[in-house]
């Protein structure tokens, strides 16, 4: 695992400075504390920081081919690299290392950009081909590993993290209003946008070619959902085979490894397969809370007992949020997901024992696991059939009148959240229950000079993804939306940044592209039965679960931040959202924000998502946005 970076000047007479590459690499030391390297190749320069996982002694980067005409820097892991190596050796290529990096390098020499289609793994890759005056950037199919690209009149700059790009002289830091709008609405910024106008994310499953002064971005993999007539028993057998093989591949490591264990279906599935494949106890790591409705440690312990794992736990309290400024610094663009805190803390705990951790992320998106799927089905089959007068005069006023409770979910909180979602456009599908800013609130939130007129493009990316699966069942379409938006630009960003913050590699076996492609051939009834979610995944691994896991419902990896904002976080919030600060910045309307604060602190409404997103933006802006 690494952090990579580089510069390519448009003027062939310009030469990259090693000192600039080194400064860029130094900002990503947390991604790779074991090694670093820089290589100047005329107008191009490559840099890397390395966390040694495979081939601890000879995997130094940047890595060049035999004649020095092709160079590579690579962040990630390729799980089928030995298979590729054997094929390339058959073609006459000689290997000097045992690293997966060299398999990509010679693979490019043999197959050009089609090498990316052959890789099973997670990756951000940069290849400089000096003979063809070509720079290739590529990002894995699901977007597990990050890659950003900046362009201005004189240069391109790329890196695994934005903070590295900002080290390059002359990089502009113009805030993108559209991205800020989407951040406040969804709590993440969808690709290819970033918080900065001039920095873009390379989308998942794409490569970018820069040759001369021309830049072109293309997909090398596209998820193509189809609903095939699988028989349940055959589908379950195939799923078990795929998951087992994916976990097996992700156990390849020259350093100690373990697993995150929440006690949910996904992490339990991964741990159960690890326990069956490994010849020693699995090291497992769990996080808990003192608030009973948020604490899931009992479920994790049941799994640990079932498989005799070497189990470790950590209980956090509100004071853990003293980490806020530090964690936002690791994000380097705003992300409003509350669970950065438990993800970071469980990663920090795990790093004391292992260098690699397997995670259960991806199961909800592939197998219809979120509560939003239930909400969408309930709305389609029942709620939308109610007369409008009943909804407007009875149901909606009742939802507004009920004060939120301090519990994680509960009937009142779920009812209020459901009604909020029904007010958004149906074209958003279940994303209606994964947004946090209505149109009326948006008009009030932003300063009139920052956002003149009505915003109309906020939801375009959701509707564009939905249109790619026109004619398929709603379960399939919404899962496809999740994979191409929320998974890539929220969940995987959180996992990558918070694990890499402590130099821990996180692997996600449920996102092996073979499992993803299989999941999107399933008919809807094998993902959801009535209001039961993850039907096939639960059915397939039912016998591997302890009884407590079989009976439990969906919880989600969250924290009681709505309560903490009224307590330990109150002082931080009032400082960050002070009227003077807001007026000087000119992004937001302080009158509306202070109304949100009063309603939340008074217990009349739960505005924790909006308020925390605003706090994250302010913390981020202090570190990255207000300079240059």
C-alpha positions as CSV (number, residue, x, y, z in Angstrom):
1,X,0.0,0.0,0.0
2,X,1.3,3.4,-0.9
3,X,0.7,7.0,-1.7
4,X,1.6,8.0,-5.2
5,X,2.1,11.4,-6.9
6,X,3.6,13.1,-9.9
7,X,3.8,16.1,-12.2
8,X,3.7,16.4,-16.0
9,X,4.5,19.8,-17.5
10,X,2.9,20.8,-20.8
11,X,6.1,22.5,-22.0
12,X,8.6,19.8,-23.0
13,X,11.5,22.1,-22.0
14,X,10.3,22.2,-18.3
15,X,11.8,19.7,-15.9
16,X,10.2,18.5,-12.7
17,X,12.0,19.4,-9.4
18,X,12.9,16.5,-7.1
19,X,12.3,18.7,-4.1
20,X,8.7,19.3,-5.1
21,X,8.1,15.6,-5.5
22,X,9.6,15.0,-2.1
23,X,7.4,17.5,-0.4
24,X,4.4,15.9,-2.1
25,X,5.4,12.5,-0.9
26,X,6.1,13.8,2.7
27,X,2.4,14.8,3.0
28,X,1.5,11.1,2.5
29,X,4.0,9.6,4.9
30,X,1.1,8.0,6.8
31,X,0.2,6.0,3.6
32,X,3.7,4.6,3.4
33,X,6.1,4.9,6.3
34,X,8.5,2.1,5.1
35,X,10.0,3.6,2.0
36,X,9.9,6.5,-0.5
37,X,11.3,7.4,-3.9
38,X,11.2,10.0,-6.6
39,X,12.2,9.9,-10.3
40,X,12.6,12.8,-12.6
41,X,12.0,12.0,-16.3
42,X,12.3,15.3,-18.1
43,X,9.0,17.1,-18.1
44,X,7.5,14.3,-16.0
45,X,8.2,13.3,-12.4
46,X,7.0,10.4,-10.3
47,X,6.9,10.0,-6.5
48,X,5.7,7.4,-4.0
49,X,5.5,6.5,-0.3
50,X,5.4,2.7,0.4
51,X,3.8,0.6,3.1
52,X,5.5,-2.8,2.6
53,X,3.0,-5.7,2.4
54,X,4.4,-8.1,-0.2
55,X,8.1,-8.4,-1.2
56,X,9.3,-6.4,1.8
57,X,12.9,-6.1,0.5
58,X,12.8,-5.5,-3.3
59,X,9.6,-3.7,-4.2
60,X,11.1,-0.2,-4.3
61,X,9.3,2.4,-6.4
62,X,9.3,4.2,-8.8
63,X,10.1,1.0,-10.7
64,X,11.5,1.0,-14.3
65,X,11.7,-1.6,-17.0
66,X,15.0,-3.1,-18.2
67,X,15.9,-0.2,-20.6
68,X,14.4,2.6,-18.4
69,X,11.8,3.6,-21.0
70,X,8.8,2.8,-18.8
71,X,8.3,3.7,-15.2
72,X,5.5,3.0,-12.7
73,X,4.3,4.1,-9.3
74,X,1.4,2.0,-7.8
75,X,-0.8,2.2,-4.8
76,X,-2.8,-0.9,-3.8
77,X,-2.6,-4.7,-4.1
78,X,-3.0,-7.0,-7.1
79,X,-4.3,-10.4,-5.9
80,X,-3.8,-12.3,-9.1
81,X,-0.2,-11.0,-9.7
82,X,1.4,-14.4,-9.5
83,X,-0.9,-15.7,-12.3
84,X,0.0,-12.7,-14.4
85,X,3.7,-13.2,-13.6
86,X,3.6,-16.8,-14.9
87,X,1.9,-15.7,-18.1
88,X,4.5,-12.9,-18.6
89,X,7.4,-15.2,-17.9
90,X,6.0,-17.4,-20.7
91,X,6.2,-14.5,-23.0
92,X,9.9,-14.0,-22.2
93,X,9.8,-11.2,-19.5
94,X,12.4,-11.5,-16.7
95,X,11.5,-10.5,-13.1
96,X,13.9,-8.9,-10.7
97,X,11.5,-8.7,-7.7
98,X,8.6,-10.7,-6.1
99,X,6.3,-7.6,-6.1
100,X,2.9,-7.2,-7.8
101,X,4.2,-3.8,-9.1
102,X,6.5,-5.5,-11.6
103,X,3.7,-7.7,-12.9
104,X,1.8,-4.5,-13.8
105,X,4.9,-2.9,-15.4
106,X,5.7,-5.9,-17.7
107,X,1.9,-6.3,-18.2
108,X,1.8,-2.8,-19.7
109,X,4.8,-3.6,-21.9
110,X,3.0,-6.7,-23.2
111,X,-0.6,-5.6,-23.4
112,X,-0.6,-1.8,-23.2
113,X,-3.6,-0.2,-21.4
114,X,-5.5,-3.5,-21.6
115,X,-3.4,-4.6,-18.7
116,X,-5.9,-2.9,-16.4
117,X,-8.7,-5.3,-17.4
118,X,-6.5,-8.2,-16.2
119,X,-5.9,-6.9,-12.7
120,X,-7.9,-8.3,-9.8
121,X,-7.3,-5.9,-6.9
122,X,-7.5,-2.4,-5.7
123,X,-5.2,0.2,-7.3
124,X,-4.2,3.7,-8.2
125,X,-1.5,3.4,-11.0
126,X,0.6,5.9,-12.9
127,X,2.8,4.7,-15.8
128,X,5.2,7.0,-17.7
129,X,6.1,5.7,-21.1
130,X,9.0,7.9,-22.3
131,X,9.1,6.4,-25.8
132,X,5.5,7.3,-26.5
133,X,5.6,10.5,-24.4
134,X,2.6,9.1,-22.6
135,X,1.3,9.2,-19.0
136,X,-1.4,6.7,-18.0
137,X,-3.4,6.9,-14.8
138,X,-5.8,4.2,-13.7
139,X,-8.1,3.5,-10.8
140,X,-9.6,0.1,-9.9
141,X,-13.0,-1.0,-10.9
142,X,-14.8,-0.1,-7.7
143,X,-12.8,2.9,-6.7
144,X,-11.3,1.3,-3.6
145,X,-8.1,3.3,-4.0
146,X,-8.1,7.1,-4.7
147,X,-6.5,9.1,-7.5
148,X,-6.9,12.8,-8.1
149,X,-5.8,14.9,-11.1
150,X,-5.2,18.7,-11.3
151,X,-4.8,20.6,-14.5
152,X,-4.0,24.3,-15.3
153,X,-2.4,26.1,-18.2
154,X,1.1,24.7,-17.6
155,X,0.9,21.3,-16.0
156,X,-1.0,18.3,-14.7
157,X,-0.5,17.1,-11.1
158,X,-1.8,13.8,-9.8
159,X,-1.7,12.1,-6.3
160,X,-3.5,9.7,-4.1
161,X,-4.5,12.6,-1.8
162,X,-5.4,16.2,-2.5
163,X,-3.0,17.5,0.1
164,X,-0.1,16.2,-2.0
165,X,-1.3,18.1,-5.0
166,X,-1.5,21.3,-2.9
167,X,2.3,21.1,-2.3
168,X,3.0,21.8,-6.0
169,X,3.6,25.5,-6.6
170,X,0.9,27.4,-8.4
171,X,-1.9,25.0,-7.7
172,X,-5.2,27.0,-7.5
173,X,-7.6,26.4,-4.6
174,X,-10.9,27.7,-5.9
175,X,-13.9,26.2,-4.1
176,X,-16.4,24.6,-6.4
177,X,-20.0,25.7,-5.5
178,X,-21.6,22.7,-7.1
179,X,-19.4,20.3,-5.1
180,X,-20.1,22.2,-1.9
181,X,-23.8,22.0,-2.6
182,X,-23.6,18.3,-3.2
183,X,-21.5,17.8,-0.1
184,X,-24.1,19.5,2.1
185,X,-26.9,17.4,0.4
186,X,-25.2,14.0,0.4
187,X,-22.3,14.4,2.9
188,X,-19.9,13.4,0.1
189,X,-18.7,14.8,-3.2
190,X,-19.5,12.5,-6.2
191,X,-16.8,11.8,-8.8
192,X,-15.4,13.2,-10.9
193,X,-15.9,16.4,-8.9
194,X,-13.9,17.5,-5.9
195,X,-14.2,20.4,-3.5
196,X,-11.7,22.3,-5.7
197,X,-12.8,23.4,-9.2
198,X,-9.5,22.5,-10.8
199,X,-9.0,19.0,-9.1
200,X,-10.9,16.0,-10.3
201,X,-11.3,12.5,-9.2
202,X,-10.5,9.8,-11.7
203,X,-13.8,7.8,-11.7
204,X,-13.8,4.1,-10.7
205,X,-12.9,1.7,-13.4
206,X,-11.4,4.4,-15.7
207,X,-7.9,5.2,-17.0
208,X,-6.7,8.6,-18.2
209,X,-4.2,9.0,-21.0
210,X,-2.1,12.2,-21.4
211,X,-0.1,12.3,-24.6
212,X,1.6,15.5,-25.6
213,X,-1.0,18.1,-24.6
214,X,-4.0,15.9,-25.1
215,X,-5.9,14.3,-22.3
216,X,-8.5,11.5,-22.7
217,X,-10.4,9.5,-20.0
218,X,-12.0,6.2,-20.8
219,X,-13.6,3.3,-18.9
220,X,-11.7,-0.1,-18.9
221,X,-14.6,-1.7,-17.0
222,X,-18.3,-1.0,-16.8
223,X,-20.8,-2.7,-14.5
224,X,-23.6,-4.0,-16.6
225,X,-26.6,-5.2,-14.5
226,X,-28.8,-8.0,-15.8
227,X,-31.4,-10.0,-14.0
228,X,-30.8,-13.6,-14.9
229,X,-33.1,-16.5,-13.9
230,X,-30.9,-18.0,-11.2
231,X,-32.2,-20.8,-9.1
232,X,-31.7,-20.1,-5.4
233,X,-29.6,-23.2,-4.6
234,X,-27.3,-22.6,-7.6
235,X,-26.9,-18.9,-6.8
236,X,-26.1,-19.7,-3.2
237,X,-23.5,-22.2,-4.2
238,X,-21.9,-19.8,-6.6
239,X,-21.8,-17.0,-4.1
240,X,-20.2,-19.2,-1.5
241,X,-17.5,-20.2,-4.0
242,X,-16.8,-16.6,-5.0
243,X,-16.6,-15.2,-1.4
244,X,-14.4,-18.0,-0.2
245,X,-12.0,-17.5,-3.1
246,X,-12.0,-13.8,-2.7
247,X,-11.1,-14.1,1.0
248,X,-8.4,-16.7,0.2
249,X,-6.7,-14.3,-2.2
250,X,-6.8,-11.5,0.3
251,X,-5.0,-13.6,2.9
252,X,-1.8,-13.3,0.8
253,X,0.6,-11.1,2.8
254,X,4.1,-11.0,4.1
255,X,2.9,-9.2,7.3
256,X,0.4,-9.9,10.0
257,X,-3.3,-9.5,9.1
258,X,-6.7,-9.5,10.9
259,X,-10.3,-8.4,10.4
260,X,-12.7,-5.6,11.4
261,X,-15.7,-7.3,13.2
262,X,-18.9,-5.3,13.8
263,X,-21.1,-8.3,14.4
264,X,-23.1,-7.5,11.3
265,X,-23.8,-9.9,8.4
266,X,-21.0,-8.7,6.2
267,X,-18.1,-8.7,8.6
268,X,-19.3,-12.0,10.1
269,X,-19.3,-13.6,6.6
270,X,-15.7,-12.4,6.1
271,X,-14.5,-13.6,9.5
272,X,-16.2,-17.0,9.1
273,X,-14.4,-17.6,5.9
274,X,-11.1,-16.4,7.3
275,X,-11.4,-18.8,10.2
276,X,-12.0,-21.7,7.9
277,X,-9.1,-20.9,5.6
278,X,-6.4,-19.9,8.2
279,X,-4.3,-22.3,10.2
280,X,-4.2,-19.9,13.2
281,X,-6.8,-17.8,15.1
282,X,-8.1,-14.8,13.3
283,X,-7.3,-11.5,15.0
284,X,-10.5,-9.4,15.2
285,X,-11.2,-5.8,16.2
286,X,-14.4,-4.2,17.3
287,X,-15.5,-0.7,18.5
288,X,-18.4,0.1,20.9
289,X,-20.2,2.9,22.6
290,X,-21.5,3.5,26.1
291,X,-25.0,4.5,24.7
292,X,-26.8,1.1,24.6
293,X,-28.7,1.7,21.4
294,X,-25.4,2.2,19.5
295,X,-23.4,-0.5,21.1
296,X,-23.0,-3.7,19.1
297,X,-20.1,-5.3,20.9
298,X,-22.3,-8.2,22.1
299,X,-22.8,-9.3,18.5
300,X,-19.1,-9.1,17.7
301,X,-18.3,-11.2,20.8
302,X,-20.7,-13.9,19.7
303,X,-18.9,-14.2,16.4
304,X,-15.5,-14.1,18.1
305,X,-16.6,-16.9,20.5
306,X,-18.0,-19.0,17.6
307,X,-14.7,-18.9,15.7
308,X,-12.3,-18.7,18.6
309,X,-10.7,-15.4,17.3
310,X,-8.1,-13.4,19.1
311,X,-10.6,-10.6,19.9
312,X,-9.9,-6.9,20.8
313,X,-12.4,-4.2,21.7
314,X,-12.4,-0.5,22.3
315,X,-15.3,1.6,23.8
316,X,-15.4,5.3,22.8
317,X,-17.1,8.3,24.4
318,X,-17.7,11.8,23.2
319,X,-14.2,12.9,24.2
320,X,-13.0,10.9,21.3
321,X,-14.2,13.7,19.1
322,X,-11.2,15.7,20.3
323,X,-9.8,14.0,17.2
324,X,-12.0,16.0,14.8
325,X,-9.5,18.4,13.5
326,X,-6.9,15.6,13.0
327,X,-9.3,13.3,11.2
328,X,-10.5,16.0,8.8
329,X,-6.9,16.6,8.0
330,X,-6.6,13.1,6.8
331,X,-9.7,13.4,4.6
332,X,-8.3,16.6,2.8
333,X,-11.8,17.2,1.3
334,X,-15.0,17.4,3.3
335,X,-16.7,14.1,4.1
336,X,-19.7,14.3,6.5
337,X,-19.9,10.6,7.4
338,X,-20.1,10.3,11.2
339,X,-18.4,6.9,11.2
340,X,-14.9,8.3,10.4
341,X,-14.4,8.3,14.2
342,X,-15.1,4.6,14.9
343,X,-13.4,3.6,11.7
344,X,-10.2,5.5,12.7
345,X,-10.3,4.2,16.2
346,X,-10.7,0.6,15.3
347,X,-8.0,1.0,12.7
348,X,-5.6,2.5,15.3
349,X,-6.3,-0.3,17.7
350,X,-5.8,-2.9,14.9
351,X,-2.5,-1.4,13.9
352,X,-1.0,-2.3,17.2
353,X,-1.3,-6.0,16.2
354,X,-1.5,-6.2,12.4
355,X,-0.6,-4.3,9.2
356,X,-3.6,-5.6,7.1
357,X,-7.3,-5.8,8.0
358,X,-10.1,-7.4,6.0
359,X,-13.4,-5.5,6.1
360,X,-17.0,-6.4,5.3
361,X,-17.8,-3.3,3.2
362,X,-19.8,-3.7,0.1
363,X,-22.5,-6.2,1.2
364,X,-25.2,-3.6,1.6
365,X,-24.7,-2.2,-1.9
366,X,-24.5,-5.6,-3.6
367,X,-27.3,-7.4,-1.8
368,X,-29.8,-4.6,-0.9
369,X,-28.9,-4.2,2.7
370,X,-29.7,-0.7,3.6
371,X,-32.9,0.4,5.4
372,X,-33.4,2.8,2.5
373,X,-34.3,-0.3,0.4
374,X,-37.1,-1.0,2.8
375,X,-38.3,2.6,2.8
376,X,-38.4,2.6,-1.0
377,X,-40.4,-0.6,-1.1
378,X,-42.8,0.5,1.6
379,X,-43.3,3.8,-0.3
380,X,-44.0,2.2,-3.6
381,X,-46.3,-0.5,-2.3
382,X,-48.2,1.4,0.3
383,X,-47.5,5.0,1.3
384,X,-47.7,6.7,-2.2
385,X,-51.2,5.2,-2.6
386,X,-52.5,7.2,0.3
387,X,-54.6,10.3,-0.7
388,X,-52.5,13.4,-0.9
389,X,-54.8,15.2,1.5
390,X,-54.1,12.5,4.2
391,X,-50.4,12.8,3.8
392,X,-50.3,16.6,3.8
393,X,-52.9,17.2,6.6
394,X,-52.3,14.3,8.9
395,X,-49.1,12.3,8.3
396,X,-46.6,15.1,7.5
397,X,-47.8,17.4,10.3
398,X,-47.5,14.5,12.7
399,X,-44.0,13.8,11.7
400,X,-43.0,17.4,12.1
401,X,-44.7,17.6,15.6
402,X,-42.9,14.6,17.0
403,X,-39.6,15.5,18.7
404,X,-36.7,13.2,17.9
405,X,-35.4,10.7,20.5
406,X,-31.9,10.1,21.6
407,X,-31.9,6.5,20.3
408,X,-30.0,5.4,17.3
409,X,-33.2,4.5,15.4
410,X,-36.5,3.8,17.0
411,X,-40.0,4.1,15.6
412,X,-40.2,7.9,16.0
413,X,-36.8,8.6,14.4
414,X,-37.5,6.2,11.5
415,X,-40.9,7.6,10.9
416,X,-39.6,11.2,10.8
417,X,-36.8,10.2,8.4
418,X,-39.1,8.3,6.1
419,X,-41.4,11.3,5.7
420,X,-38.5,13.6,5.0
421,X,-37.4,11.3,2.2
422,X,-40.9,11.2,0.6
423,X,-40.7,14.9,-0.1
424,X,-37.8,14.4,-2.5
425,X,-38.1,13.5,-6.2
426,X,-39.0,9.9,-6.9
427,X,-36.4,9.8,-9.6
428,X,-33.8,9.6,-6.9
429,X,-35.0,6.1,-6.0
430,X,-33.9,5.1,-2.5
431,X,-31.3,7.9,-2.5
432,X,-34.2,10.0,-1.2
433,X,-33.5,8.5,2.2
434,X,-29.7,9.1,1.9
435,X,-29.9,12.9,1.4
436,X,-29.8,15.5,4.1
437,X,-30.8,18.8,2.5
438,X,-34.2,19.6,0.9
439,X,-34.6,22.2,-1.8
440,X,-36.2,24.7,0.6
441,X,-33.4,24.3,3.0
442,X,-30.8,24.7,0.3
443,X,-32.2,28.0,-0.7
444,X,-31.9,29.2,2.9
445,X,-28.5,27.6,3.7
446,X,-26.3,29.3,1.1
447,X,-25.4,32.9,0.9
448,X,-27.3,34.6,-1.9
449,X,-24.1,35.9,-3.5
450,X,-22.4,32.4,-3.4
451,X,-25.4,30.7,-5.0
452,X,-27.4,33.2,-7.0
453,X,-30.7,31.8,-8.1
454,X,-32.1,28.2,-7.7
455,X,-29.7,25.3,-7.9
456,X,-31.0,22.7,-10.4
457,X,-28.1,20.2,-10.9
458,X,-27.7,18.8,-7.4
459,X,-29.3,15.4,-8.2
460,X,-28.1,15.1,-11.8
461,X,-25.5,12.5,-11.1
462,X,-28.0,10.2,-9.4
463,X,-30.5,10.5,-12.2
464,X,-27.8,9.9,-14.8
465,X,-26.7,6.7,-13.1
466,X,-30.4,5.6,-12.8
467,X,-30.9,6.1,-16.5
468,X,-28.1,3.6,-17.3
469,X,-30.4,0.8,-16.0
470,X,-33.7,1.9,-17.4
471,X,-36.1,-1.0,-17.6
472,X,-34.6,-3.1,-14.8
473,X,-36.2,-3.7,-11.4
474,X,-35.9,-0.9,-8.7
475,X,-33.8,-3.2,-6.5
476,X,-31.2,-3.6,-9.2
477,X,-31.3,0.0,-10.2
478,X,-30.8,1.4,-6.7
479,X,-27.9,-1.0,-6.0
480,X,-26.3,0.2,-9.2
481,X,-26.7,3.8,-8.0
482,X,-25.1,2.9,-4.6
483,X,-22.1,1.2,-6.2
484,X,-21.4,4.1,-8.5
485,X,-22.0,6.9,-5.9
486,X,-22.3,6.3,-2.2
487,X,-20.0,3.3,-2.0
488,X,-17.2,4.8,-4.1
489,X,-17.3,8.4,-2.8
490,X,-18.3,7.9,0.8
491,X,-17.8,4.4,2.2
492,X,-14.6,3.6,0.4
493,X,-13.1,7.1,1.0
494,X,-13.8,6.8,4.7
495,X,-12.2,3.3,4.9
496,X,-9.2,4.3,2.9
497,X,-8.4,7.5,4.7
498,X,-9.0,6.3,8.2
499,X,-7.1,3.1,7.8
500,X,-4.2,4.8,5.9
501,X,-4.1,7.5,8.6
502,X,-2.5,4.8,10.9
503,X,-0.6,3.0,8.0
504,X,-3.1,0.1,8.0
505,X,-4.1,-1.6,4.8
506,X,-7.8,-2.4,4.5
507,X,-8.9,-5.1,2.1
508,X,-12.5,-5.5,1.0
509,X,-13.2,-9.1,-0.2
510,X,-16.9,-8.6,-0.9
511,X,-15.8,-6.0,-3.6
512,X,-13.9,-8.5,-5.6
513,X,-15.1,-7.6,-9.1
514,X,-16.3,-11.1,-9.7
515,X,-18.6,-11.0,-6.8
516,X,-19.9,-7.5,-7.9
517,X,-20.6,-8.8,-11.4
518,X,-22.3,-11.9,-10.1
519,X,-24.5,-9.8,-7.6
520,X,-25.8,-7.7,-10.5
521,X,-27.0,-10.8,-12.4
522,X,-29.3,-11.8,-9.5
523,X,-33.1,-11.4,-9.8
524,X,-34.5,-9.0,-7.3
525,X,-36.3,-11.6,-5.2
526,X,-32.9,-13.2,-4.3
527,X,-31.8,-9.8,-2.8
528,X,-34.9,-8.8,-1.0
529,X,-38.0,-10.8,0.1
530,X,-40.8,-8.6,1.3
531,X,-39.0,-6.3,3.7
532,X,-36.2,-8.8,4.4
533,X,-32.9,-7.5,3.0
534,X,-29.7,-9.4,1.9
535,X,-31.8,-12.5,1.4
536,X,-29.3,-14.6,-0.6
537,X,-26.2,-13.5,1.4
538,X,-28.0,-14.5,4.7
539,X,-29.3,-17.7,3.2
540,X,-25.9,-18.7,1.8
541,X,-24.0,-18.2,5.1
542,X,-26.8,-18.9,7.5
543,X,-25.1,-22.0,9.0
544,X,-21.8,-20.0,9.5
545,X,-23.6,-17.4,11.8
546,X,-24.1,-17.8,15.5
547,X,-27.8,-17.5,16.5
548,X,-27.4,-13.9,17.7
549,X,-26.4,-12.8,14.2
550,X,-29.2,-14.8,12.5
551,X,-31.8,-12.9,14.5
552,X,-30.4,-9.4,14.5
553,X,-31.6,-6.6,12.2
554,X,-29.6,-4.0,10.3
555,X,-27.9,-1.5,12.5
556,X,-25.2,0.5,10.6
557,X,-21.8,1.7,11.7
558,X,-22.7,5.1,13.4
559,X,-22.1,7.2,16.4
560,X,-24.4,9.1,18.8
561,X,-23.3,12.5,17.4
562,X,-26.7,14.0,17.7
563,X,-26.4,13.7,21.4
564,X,-22.8,14.8,21.5
565,X,-23.6,18.0,19.6
566,X,-25.9,18.9,22.5
567,X,-23.1,18.1,25.0
568,X,-19.4,17.8,24.5
569,X,-19.4,19.1,21.0
570,X,-21.5,22.2,21.7
571,X,-18.6,24.5,22.3
572,X,-16.8,23.4,19.1
573,X,-20.0,23.9,17.1
574,X,-20.7,27.4,18.3
575,X,-17.0,28.4,17.6
576,X,-16.9,26.9,14.1
577,X,-20.4,28.3,13.2
578,X,-20.0,31.7,14.8
579,X,-21.8,34.5,12.9
580,X,-18.7,36.6,12.3
581,X,-16.8,33.7,10.7
582,X,-19.7,32.7,8.5
583,X,-20.2,36.3,7.2
584,X,-16.5,36.7,6.5
585,X,-16.4,33.5,4.4
586,X,-19.5,34.3,2.4
587,X,-20.6,30.7,1.7
588,X,-23.5,30.3,4.1
589,X,-26.4,32.2,5.6
590,X,-25.7,32.6,9.4
591,X,-29.3,33.3,10.2
592,X,-30.5,30.0,8.9
593,X,-27.6,28.1,10.5
594,X,-28.3,29.6,13.9
595,X,-31.9,28.5,13.6
596,X,-30.7,25.0,13.0
597,X,-28.5,25.2,16.0
598,X,-31.4,26.5,18.3
599,X,-33.8,23.8,17.1
600,X,-31.2,21.0,17.6
601,X,-30.0,22.2,21.0
602,X,-33.6,22.6,22.1
603,X,-34.4,19.0,21.2
604,X,-37.1,20.1,18.8
605,X,-35.4,18.6,15.7
606,X,-32.4,16.4,14.8
607,X,-30.2,18.6,12.6
608,X,-27.1,16.6,13.4
609,X,-26.3,15.7,9.8
610,X,-26.5,19.3,8.6
611,X,-24.6,20.8,11.6
612,X,-21.9,18.2,11.5
613,X,-21.4,18.7,7.7
614,X,-21.0,22.4,8.4
615,X,-18.5,21.8,11.2
616,X,-16.5,19.4,9.0
617,X,-16.4,22.0,6.2
618,X,-15.2,24.7,8.6
619,X,-12.5,22.4,10.0
620,X,-11.4,21.4,6.5
621,X,-11.5,25.0,5.2
622,X,-9.2,26.1,8.1
623,X,-6.6,23.5,7.0
624,X,-6.9,23.5,3.2
625,X,-9.4,25.9,1.7
626,X,-8.3,29.3,2.9
627,X,-4.8,29.4,1.4
628,X,-3.5,30.1,-2.0
